[in-house]
């Protein structure tokens, strides 16, 4: 299955989900649904977060898995946190 696109290919605005379909029974739900903060992140950031959770939140373990230094992992995590905060600020209330 392909990754969910999150930005418009024409104007780069954030996309909204319009239709959800059950692959088992074919039931469809239509409307305008926003993306979660995690789903709105680039695929690379989502993978980092999954690996981070699987490593029990250990930056030391992440550094070992990625073959980079602890400060590099810390900086990467800080960048992702900043993107998540920015995405939360863009969410309608």
N, C-alpha and C positions, 0 to 999 in steps of 0.2 A: 504494500500500500504506500502511496506517496505521502509526503509530508503536507500538512495543511498550510496553504499559502496564507500569509498574515497581512500582506500589503498589496495594494492595488498596483497592477503592472503598468497602469496608465499614469496615475498621479501620485503614487506612493502613500496614499492615505491608508489607515488601518481598515481592513476588511471586517465585516460582520458575517456571522454564519446565518444563512437563510433557510437551510433545510437539513434535517437530520433523518437518516434512514436506517432502519434495523436490517442488517444483512440476512438475518434468519427468517423473518416473517414478512419483510417488505413494508412494515408500518413506517409512515413518514410524518414528521412533525415540521411544520413550516412556521416561520416568524422571523424576527430579527434578534439574534442572540449575539452578545459580545463575547470576545475571547477572554479567557482568564489571563492574568498577568504572565503566568508561566507559558501558556500557549502562544502569547504574543512575542516571546523572545525568539531570537534566531535559533535554528536547530542546534548549532554548535554550543550555544549557551545551555539549551535544554539538556544536551548530553552531559555537559560538565556538571549540572545540578544532579542528574541521576547518578553519575559516578560519585559525586560528593556525598550524597545520601547513602549510597551503598558502602562507602568507606567510613560510615558512621560519623561523618562530618569532620574527619581528620585531615587537616591541611598537610600534615606530614605524609600521610598515606597517599594523598592526591599527588604530592610532589614526586613520590616514588613511582606511582603508576604512570605519570605523564613524563617522567624523566627530566623534570625541571626543578629549580630551586624553590624552597618554601616561600621566599618573597614573591616569586613569579606567580605562584598559585594564589597567594594572598591578594596580589594586585588584580589578578583575573577575577577573583571572587568579588572584590570591591567594585570592579567595573560592572559586573552582572547585577550586583545590588543597586548600583546607581541607575541602570537601565530599568530595573523592576520598579524602583521608586518613581522614575519618570513616567512609566506606563501607568502606575496607579494614579498619578496626578492627572493624567489625560482621561481617565475613566469618568463617564458622566455620573453624577450623584443622584 
